[in-house]
Amino acid sequence: MQTFSNMQRSLSRQNPVAAIALFLLFCIYSALASIYPILPPLLGVLFFYFVKCFDSNRLSLFLYILAFLVVYEANYGYLTLSVLVYFLLLYYLLVPSLKKIFKCKICITFIHVFVVYIGFWLYTIVLNTVFWLPMPKIDLYVAFYIFVEFLVISLL
């Protein structure tokens, strides 16, 4: 009986359980956000954690974000891993220059969220032109999404 006594889960190491719960909550939220357009899709929040993941070199966080991005792409009908490629382009082309130009973290956060939404729409137009797919449309919800996600990231 003593062999099974050290098989208990440590209360201090709940990260995998919390990550799975967060993933399930994100899947439910993403499904609701695809039904109700007033809910923001949290693309800016995902980019915030993507930058945080690459700055801290954490592979586990990257894998969670990759799973979130695949769910996001599946719900909204984007090409597979197109958001990941876009995030990589932004991280290596835009983020270093923004860190050099601006010292204000709130300004950088707003620019990140703005560029994530508007730039992704332009990036999707380019991809859809290349693959002869129908052009995406943009509406006024995007301005609301930028505002809400800026507030959410500012609170994080």
N, CA, C and O of each residue as an XYZ file, in Angstrom:
624
protein
N       0.814     -1.188      0.000
C       0.000      0.000      0.000
C       0.864      1.261      0.000
O       0.427      2.317     -0.458
N       2.077      1.150      0.509
C       2.936      2.316      0.550
C       3.466      2.688     -0.822
O       3.926      3.813     -1.016
N       3.414      1.783     -1.767
C       3.888      2.112     -3.107
C       3.019      3.173     -3.762
O       3.511      3.965     -4.566
N       1.743      3.199     -3.433
C       0.841      4.160     -4.061
C       0.772      5.483     -3.299
O       0.122      6.421     -3.761
N       1.414      5.574     -2.167
C       1.311      6.796     -1.374
C       2.046      7.969     -2.017
O       1.662      9.121     -1.813
N       3.095      7.694     -2.789
C       3.800      8.806     -3.423
C       3.279      9.087     -4.823
O       3.928      9.812     -5.576
N       2.144      8.544     -5.191
C       1.550      8.813     -6.495
C       0.528      9.940     -6.440
O      -0.130     10.213     -7.443
N       0.381     10.592     -5.308
C      -0.575     11.671     -5.183
C      -0.067     12.912     -5.919
O       1.138     13.150     -6.011
N      -0.998     13.681     -6.431
C      -0.631     14.910     -7.121
C      -0.290     15.970     -6.096
O      -1.024     16.190     -5.133
N       0.824     16.615     -6.316
C       1.251     17.685     -5.436
C       0.340     18.887     -5.618
O       0.017     19.260     -6.746
N      -0.070     19.486     -4.533
C      -0.955     20.651     -4.608
C      -0.238     21.875     -5.156
O      -0.889     22.808     -5.626
N       1.070     21.892     -5.107
C       1.816     23.048     -5.600
C       2.059     22.975     -7.106
O       2.447     23.978     -7.704
N       1.843     21.821     -7.733
C       2.083     21.660     -9.168
C       0.771     21.408     -9.903
O       0.492     20.288    -10.331
N      -0.021     22.453    -10.041
C      -1.310     22.341    -10.705
C      -1.304     22.978    -12.099
O      -2.367     23.164    -12.691
N      -0.118     23.314    -12.633
C      -0.041     23.997    -13.921
C      -0.663     23.204    -15.067
O      -1.418     23.793    -15.840
N      -0.397     21.907    -15.229
C      -1.022     21.180    -16.340
C      -2.546     21.126    -16.234
O      -3.243     21.229    -17.243
N      -3.054     20.966    -15.032
C      -4.502     20.919    -14.846
C      -5.118     22.280    -15.176
O      -6.158     22.350    -15.831
N      -4.487     23.338    -14.730
C      -4.986     24.683    -15.013
C      -4.909     24.988    -16.507
O      -5.796     25.645    -17.051
N      -3.868     24.519    -17.166
C      -3.732     24.769    -18.598
C      -4.812     24.035    -19.392
O      -5.357     24.585    -20.349
N      -5.116     22.826    -19.012
C      -6.174     22.076    -19.698
C      -7.528     22.740    -19.458
O      -8.339     22.849    -20.378
N      -7.773     23.179    -18.235
C      -9.025     23.876    -17.933
C      -9.124     25.176    -18.724
O     -10.192     25.511    -19.235
N      -8.014     25.911    -18.829
C      -8.007     27.145    -19.604
C      -8.263     26.873    -21.084
O      -8.974     27.631    -21.744
N      -7.686     25.797    -21.604
C      -7.911     25.430    -22.998
C      -9.379     25.098    -23.246
O      -9.946     25.524    -24.252
N      -9.996     24.348    -22.344
C     -11.413     24.008    -22.501
C     -12.288     25.257    -22.408
O     -13.247     25.399    -23.166
N     -11.966     26.160    -21.487
C     -12.711     27.416    -21.392
C     -12.540     28.263    -22.655
O     -13.489     28.897    -23.116
N     -11.318     28.269    -23.212
C     -11.092     29.028    -24.437
C     -11.885     28.425    -25.601
O     -12.419     29.164    -26.428
N     -11.967     27.104    -25.671
C     -12.749     26.457    -26.726
C     -14.221     26.845    -26.622
O     -14.866     27.137    -27.629
N     -14.743     26.846    -25.410
C     -16.140     27.235    -25.208
C     -16.336     28.705    -25.539
O     -17.302     29.067    -26.211
N     -15.414     29.566    -25.067
C     -15.521     31.000    -25.351
C     -15.403     31.272    -26.850
O     -16.129     32.108    -27.388
N     -14.508     30.580    -27.513
C     -14.324     30.791    -28.942
C     -15.568     30.369    -29.715
O     -15.941     31.021    -30.690
N     -16.203     29.299    -29.296
C     -17.454     28.877    -29.940
C     -18.547     29.916    -29.713
O     -19.302     30.237    -30.631
N     -18.633     30.441    -28.499
C     -19.624     31.490    -28.220
C     -19.315     32.774    -28.987
O     -20.227     33.450    -29.464
N     -18.030     33.110    -29.105
C     -17.644     34.327    -29.829
C     -17.929     34.192    -31.314
O     -18.189     35.194    -31.980
N     -17.887     32.982    -31.850
C     -18.214     32.820    -33.263
C     -19.725     32.897    -33.490
O     -20.171     33.211    -34.594
N     -20.514     32.614    -32.450
C     -21.968     32.731    -32.561
C     -22.412     34.169    -32.324
O     -23.209     34.710    -33.090
N     -21.898     34.787    -31.266
C     -22.253     36.157    -30.897
C     -21.122     37.095    -31.280
O     -20.070     37.071    -30.641
N     -21.304     37.917    -32.299
C     -20.197     38.774    -32.771
C     -19.816     39.896    -31.810
O     -18.811     40.568    -32.038
N     -20.574     40.119    -30.757
C     -20.221     41.164    -29.807
C     -19.065     40.732    -28.904
O     -18.399     41.578    -28.307
N     -18.823     39.431    -28.798
C     -17.706     38.926    -27.994
C     -16.426     38.976    -28.822
O     -16.388     38.429    -29.923
N     -15.381     39.621    -28.313
C     -14.126     39.688    -29.079
C     -13.458     38.317    -29.166
O     -13.549     37.529    -28.224
N     -12.791     38.019    -30.281
C     -12.172     36.703    -30.446
C     -10.850     36.523    -29.700
O     -10.260     35.445    -29.768
N     -10.376     37.532    -29.000
C      -9.162     37.490    -28.168
C      -7.889     37.236    -28.969
O      -6.961     36.599    -28.470
N      -7.840     37.719    -30.182
C      -6.639     37.573    -30.991
C      -5.499     38.428    -30.444
O      -4.342     38.007    -30.470
N      -5.812     39.615    -29.953
C      -4.795     40.478    -29.360
C      -4.232     39.897    -28.076
O      -3.038     40.034    -27.810
N      -5.067     39.253    -27.279
C      -4.603     38.611    -26.052
C      -3.682     37.445    -26.389
O      -2.670     37.233    -25.721
N      -4.033     36.693    -27.423
C      -3.171     35.595    -27.849
C      -1.819     36.116    -28.326
O      -0.790     35.494    -28.061
N      -1.809     37.255    -29.029
C      -0.531     37.827    -29.456
C       0.272     38.327    -28.263
O       1.497     38.206    -28.251
N      -0.394     38.884    -27.267
C       0.287     39.329    -26.053
C       1.012     38.157    -25.395
O       2.176     38.278    -25.013
N       0.328     37.029    -25.262
C       0.963     35.855    -24.666
C       1.990     35.233    -25.597
O       2.949     34.613    -25.136
N       1.800     35.390    -26.901
C       2.789     34.909    -27.865
C       4.101     35.661    -27.692
O       5.166     35.045    -27.674
N       4.041     36.970    -27.566
C       5.241     37.787    -27.340
C       5.867     37.439    -25.996
O       7.087     37.322    -25.880
N       5.026     37.274    -24.986
C       5.524     36.905    -23.661
C       6.219     35.547    -23.702
O       7.244     35.349    -23.050
N       5.667     34.624    -24.459
C       6.242     33.278    -24.598
C       7.603     33.340    -25.276
O       8.543     32.685    -24.826
N       7.725     34.112    -26.348
C       8.998     34.179    -27.059
C      10.039     34.974    -26.280
O      11.234     34.700    -26.389
N       9.600     35.950    -25.499
C      10.555     36.706    -24.687
C      11.127     35.865    -23.548
O      12.277     36.053    -23.151
N      10.322     34.937    -23.021
C      10.784     34.112    -21.899
C      11.274     32.731    -22.319
O      11.709     31.949    -21.474
N      11.211     32.418    -23.626
C      11.673     31.128    -24.166
C      11.019     29.935    -23.479
O      11.705     28.999    -23.068
N       9.703     29.967    -23.355
C       8.974     28.867    -22.729
C       8.255     28.052    -23.791
O       7.309     28.530    -24.416
N       8.700     26.838    -23.991
C       8.121     25.960    -25.004
C       6.713     25.526    -24.633
O       5.850     25.419    -25.505
N       6.468     25.275    -23.360
C       5.139     24.820    -22.951
C       4.086     25.885    -23.224
O       2.992     25.565    -23.689
N       4.399     27.143    -22.942
C       3.463     28.229    -23.228
C       3.239     28.361    -24.730
O       2.121     28.635    -25.168
N       4.283     28.171    -25.515
C       4.137     28.224    -26.970
C       3.197     27.128    -27.472
O       2.382     27.374    -28.361
N       3.304     25.937    -26.918
C       2.433     24.847    -27.347
C       0.977     25.121    -26.983
O       0.078     24.786    -27.754
N       0.728     25.724    -25.822
C      -0.634     26.103    -25.448
C      -1.172     27.160    -26.410
O      -2.314     27.071    -26.862
N      -0.357     28.148    -26.717
C      -0.794     29.209    -27.623
C      -1.046     28.642    -29.016
O      -1.992     29.050    -29.690
N      -0.216     27.714    -29.445
C      -0.423     27.061    -30.740
C      -1.763     26.334    -30.774
O      -2.480     26.395    -31.773
N      -2.100     25.650    -29.692
C      -3.400     24.978    -29.623
C      -4.537     25.998    -29.662
O      -5.545     25.772    -30.333
N      -4.385     27.119    -28.949
C      -5.407     28.162    -28.978
C      -5.563     28.733    -30.388
O      -6.680     28.992    -30.834
N      -4.444     28.928    -31.087
C      -4.500     29.476    -32.445
C      -5.175     28.512    -33.411
O      -5.906     28.945    -34.301
N      -4.944     27.226    -33.250
C      -5.601     26.240    -34.118
C      -7.109     26.254    -33.885
O      -7.885     26.158    -34.836
N      -7.526     26.373    -32.629
C      -8.962     26.471    -32.330
C      -9.535     27.750    -32.930
O     -10.625     27.735    -33.501
N      -8.806     28.855    -32.804
C      -9.258     30.132    -33.370
C      -9.420     30.029    -34.887
O     -10.424     30.479    -35.439
N      -8.435     29.438    -35.557
C      -8.505     29.306    -37.011
C      -9.647     28.391    -37.436
O     -10.311     28.648    -38.440
N      -9.873     27.334    -36.681
C     -10.955     26.412    -37.014
C     -12.325     27.074    -36.854
O     -13.221     26.852    -37.669
N     -12.486     27.880    -35.814
C     -13.781     28.535    -35.587
C     -14.079     29.622    -36.606
O     -15.236     29.815    -36.979
N     -13.069     30.325    -37.058
C     -13.302     31.448    -37.959
C     -12.993     31.134    -39.415
O     -13.159     31.997    -40.276
N     -12.553     29.936    -39.703
C     -12.369     29.508    -41.086
C     -11.136     30.051    -41.780
O     -11.140     30.212    -43.000
N     -10.091     30.335    -41.040
C      -8.853     30.802    -41.656
C      -8.003     29.611    -42.074
O      -8.247     28.481    -41.651
N      -7.006     29.875    -42.907
C      -6.097     28.812    -43.322
C      -5.318     28.297    -42.119
O      -4.988     29.060    -41.211
N      -5.030     27.016    -42.117
C      -4.337     26.402    -40.992
C      -2.943     27.008    -40.814
O      -2.168     27.118    -41.764
N      -2.652     27.389    -39.595
C      -1.379     27.988    -39.159
C      -1.085     29.341    -39.812
O       0.048     29.818    -39.744
N      -2.069     29.957    -40.434
C      -1.838     31.285    -41.006
C      -1.660     32.329    -39.907
O      -0.885     33.271    -40.071
N      -2.361     32.176    -38.804
C      -2.218     33.126    -37.701
C      -0.839     32.981    -37.059
O      -0.230     33.975    -36.663
N      -0.353     31.761    -36.957
C       0.992     31.542    -36.407
C       2.051     32.215    -37.277
O       2.961     32.862    -36.759
N       1.935     32.066    -38.585
C       2.897     32.711    -39.492
C       2.805     34.226    -39.364
O       3.826     34.913    -39.362
N       1.587     34.748    -39.258
C       1.406     36.186    -39.095
C       2.014     36.670    -37.775
O       2.684     37.702    -37.742
N       1.783     35.931    -36.696
C       2.364     36.300    -35.410
C       3.888     36.262    -35.458
O       4.539     37.133    -34.882
N       4.461     35.284    -36.123
C       5.918     35.215    -36.256
C       6.454     36.405    -37.046
O       7.478     36.985    -36.684
N       5.760     36.767    -38.127
C       6.173     37.949    -38.899
C       6.121     39.203    -38.035
O       7.048     40.013    -38.046
N       5.036     39.356    -37.290
C       4.928     40.530    -36.418
C       6.010     40.529    -35.345
O       6.611     41.563    -35.053
N       6.249     39.368    -34.765
C       7.215     39.312    -33.670
C       8.624     39.649    -34.149
O       9.357     40.357    -33.459
N       9.002     39.158    -35.303
C      10.373     39.391    -35.761
C      10.546     40.686    -36.544
O      11.664     41.191    -36.646
N       9.468     41.239    -37.101
C       9.599     42.467    -37.880
C       9.131     43.717    -37.138
O       9.729     44.781    -37.294
N       8.084     43.608    -36.344
C       7.492     44.798    -35.740
C       7.889     44.995    -34.270
O       8.216     46.108    -33.860
N       7.861     43.945    -33.502
C       8.076     44.075    -32.056
C       9.443     44.675    -31.709
O       9.496     45.558    -30.852
N      10.556     44.241    -32.330
C      11.846     44.865    -31.962
C      11.906     46.360    -32.253
O      12.459     47.125    -31.462
N      11.340     46.784    -33.386
C      11.378     48.210    -33.699
C      10.460     49.010    -32.780
O      10.775     50.149    -32.438
N       9.330     48.431    -32.376
C       8.455     49.136    -31.435
C       9.112     49.293    -30.071
O       8.944     50.319    -29.412
N       9.862     48.277    -29.645
C      10.542     48.368    -28.356
C      11.640     49.425    -28.377
O      11.945     50.025    -27.346
N      12.242     49.658    -29.559
C      13.275     50.692    -29.668
C      12.668     52.088    -29.706
O      13.213     53.028    -29.127
N      11.536     52.216    -30.391
C      10.930     53.533    -30.581
C      10.179     54.002    -29.340
O      10.358     55.136    -28.895
N       9.335     53.131    -28.780
C       8.478     53.508    -27.652
C       8.992     52.905    -26.360
O       9.438     51.758    -26.330
N       8.928     53.674    -25.312
C       9.271     53.176    -23.974
C       8.012     52.956    -23.138
O       8.065     52.306    -22.094
N       6.900     53.485    -23.584
C       5.622     53.386    -22.877
C       4.978     52.031    -23.185
O       4.670     51.735    -24.340
N       4.777     51.213    -22.150
C       4.210     49.877    -22.367
C       2.762     49.932    -22.813
O       2.323     49.071    -23.576
N       2.016     50.913    -22.362
C       0.616     51.031    -22.760
C       0.529     51.393    -24.241
O      -0.341     50.889    -24.951
N       1.428     52.268    -24.713
C       1.449     52.627    -26.135
C       1.792     51.407    -26.989
O       1.169     51.172    -28.024
N       2.777     50.639    -26.554
C       3.169     49.436    -27.295
C       2.018     48.433    -27.318
O       1.764     47.800    -28.343
N       1.325     48.287    -26.192
C       0.198     47.359    -26.125
C      -0.899     47.766    -27.091
O      -1.442     46.921    -27.803
N      -1.232     49.050    -27.125
C      -2.280     49.502    -28.041
C      -1.867     49.280    -29.490
O      -2.679     48.835    -30.301
N      -0.625     49.582    -29.822
C      -0.150     49.385    -31.193
C      -0.173     47.902    -31.555
O      -0.537     47.542    -32.674
N       0.214     47.039    -30.610
C       0.166     45.596    -30.864
C      -1.246     45.142    -31.201
O      -1.462     44.450    -32.196
N      -2.208     45.535    -30.369
C      -3.593     45.095    -30.591
C      -4.126     45.670    -31.901
O      -4.803     44.970    -32.653
N      -3.831     46.927    -32.177
C      -4.303     47.551    -33.412
C      -3.712     46.853    -34.635
O      -4.427     46.537    -35.586
N      -2.414     46.620    -34.601
C      -1.745     45.987    -35.749
C      -2.171     44.530    -35.898
O      -2.258     44.021    -37.016
N      -2.434     43.858    -34.784
C      -2.881     42.467    -34.876
C      -4.190     42.387    -35.648
O      -4.327     41.540    -36.532
N      -5.139     43.233    -35.343
C      -6.441     43.144    -36.018
C      -6.407     43.706    -37.438
O      -6.823     43.028    -38.377
N      -5.924     44.920    -37.606
C      -5.922     45.536    -38.931
C      -4.914     44.839    -39.838
O      -5.199     44.593    -41.010
N      -3.748     44.524    -39.306
C      -2.735     43.836    -40.095
C      -3.152     42.435    -40.480
O      -2.849     41.981    -41.583
N      -3.851     41.733    -39.582
C      -4.305     40.388    -39.925
C      -5.351     40.418    -41.025
O      -5.406     39.521    -41.866
N      -6.177     41.452    -41.017
C      -7.151     41.600    -42.098
C      -6.425     41.814    -43.439
O      -6.802     41.214    -44.445
N      -5.390     42.664    -43.458
C      -4.610     42.881    -44.681
C      -3.846     41.624    -45.077
O      -3.757     41.296    -46.260
N      -3.300     40.928    -44.101
C      -2.591     39.667    -44.344
C      -3.543     38.623    -44.940
O      -3.159     37.873    -45.837
N      -4.760     38.577    -44.451
C      -5.756     37.637    -44.978
C      -6.145     38.007    -46.402
O      -6.390     37.121    -47.222
N      -6.207     39.291    -46.709
C      -6.496     39.711    -48.080
C      -5.400     39.217    -49.019
O      -5.689     38.715    -50.106
N      -4.144     39.358    -48.602
C      -3.030     38.882    -49.432
C      -3.097     37.373    -49.617
O      -2.938     36.878    -50.733
N      -3.330     36.640    -48.534
C      -3.430     35.180    -48.644
C      -4.602     34.750    -49.527
O      -4.472     33.828    -50.331
N      -5.727     35.411    -49.376
C      -6.890     35.048    -50.185
C      -6.693     35.400    -51.651
O      -7.240     34.727    -52.525
N      -5.931     36.428    -51.931
C      -5.611     36.754    -53.321
C      -4.695     35.693    -53.921
O      -4.874     35.283    -55.068
N      -3.722     35.258    -53.146
C      -2.787     34.246    -53.633
C      -3.493     32.922    -53.900
O      -3.224     32.267    -54.907
N      -4.395     32.525    -53.003
C      -5.062     31.232    -53.135
C      -6.432     31.321    -53.803
O      -7.165     30.333    -53.829
N      -6.782     32.459    -54.333
C      -8.039     32.697    -55.043
C      -9.252     32.352    -54.197
O     -10.163     31.654    -54.643
N      -9.249     32.840    -52.996
C     -10.363     32.646    -52.077
C     -11.165     33.940    -52.002
O     -10.655     34.989    -52.396
N     -12.397     33.903    -51.512
C     -13.173     35.143    -51.385
C     -12.536     36.115    -50.399
O     -11.924     35.707    -49.412
N     -12.688     37.388    -50.678
C     -12.078     38.429    -49.855
C     -12.782     38.557    -48.509
O     -14.009     38.484    -48.443
N     -12.011     38.750    -47.429
C     -12.635     38.942    -46.111
C     -13.223     40.343    -45.997
O     -12.779     41.281    -46.658
N     -14.219     40.457    -45.153
C     -14.853     41.753    -44.913
C     -14.484     42.212    -43.505
O     -14.255     41.404    -42.605
N     -14.435     43.509    -43.346
C     -14.165     44.085    -42.031
C     -15.372     44.930    -41.648
O     -15.976     45.577    -42.504
N     -15.720     44.927    -40.383
C     -16.854     45.717    -39.935
C     -16.465     46.529    -38.703
O     -15.313     46.511    -38.272
N     -17.433     47.236    -38.150
C     -17.141     48.117    -37.024
C     -16.918     47.376    -35.719
O     -16.464     47.965    -34.739
N     -17.233     46.085    -35.698
C     -16.943     45.305    -34.495
C     -15.445     45.284    -34.200
O     -15.044     45.162    -33.043
N     -14.629     45.400    -35.224
C     -13.179     45.331    -35.038
C     -12.701     46.478    -34.142
O     -11.816     46.276    -33.311
N     -13.262     47.656    -34.293
C     -12.887     48.782    -33.423
C     -13.264     48.474    -31.971
O     -12.515     48.800    -31.051
N     -14.412     47.855    -31.773
C     -14.825     47.448    -30.429
C     -13.886     46.370    -29.876
O     -13.515     46.410    -28.703
N     -13.507     45.415    -30.718
C     -12.584     44.357    -30.302
C     -11.238     44.940    -29.877
O     -10.662     44.524    -28.872
N     -10.744     45.904    -30.651
C      -9.457     46.540    -30.321
C      -9.543     47.227    -28.970
O      -8.633     47.108    -28.150
N     -10.625     47.940    -28.737
C     -10.792     48.652    -27.468
C     -10.898     47.682    -26.296
O     -10.224     47.866    -25.282
N     -11.731     46.658    -26.419
C     -11.938     45.709    -25.323
C     -10.659     44.928    -25.027
O     -10.293     44.751    -23.865
N      -9.983     44.463    -26.068
C      -8.771     43.678    -25.828
C      -7.631     44.536    -25.309
O      -6.784     44.044    -24.562
N      -7.590     45.802    -25.686
C      -6.606     46.707    -25.105
C      -6.843     46.838    -23.603
O      -5.895     46.831    -22.817
N      -8.107     46.957    -23.206
C      -8.415     47.038    -21.775
C      -8.071     45.739    -21.049
O      -7.548     45.766    -19.935
N      -8.364     44.611    -21.676
C      -8.068     43.318    -21.053
C      -6.562     43.146    -20.872
O      -6.109     42.737    -19.803
N      -5.786     43.455    -21.908
C      -4.332     43.294    -21.821
C      -3.742     44.292    -20.821
O      -2.770     43.973    -20.136
N      -4.313     45.485    -20.729
C      -3.824     46.460    -19.754
C      -4.028     45.968    -18.328
O      -3.258     46.306    -17.429
N      -5.072     45.166    -18.127
C      -5.317     44.619    -16.789
C      -4.431     43.435    -16.464
O      -4.231     43.108    -15.294
N      -3.890     42.781    -17.503
C      -3.022     41.619    -17.267
C      -1.698     42.086    -16.818
O      -0.810     41.272    -16.563
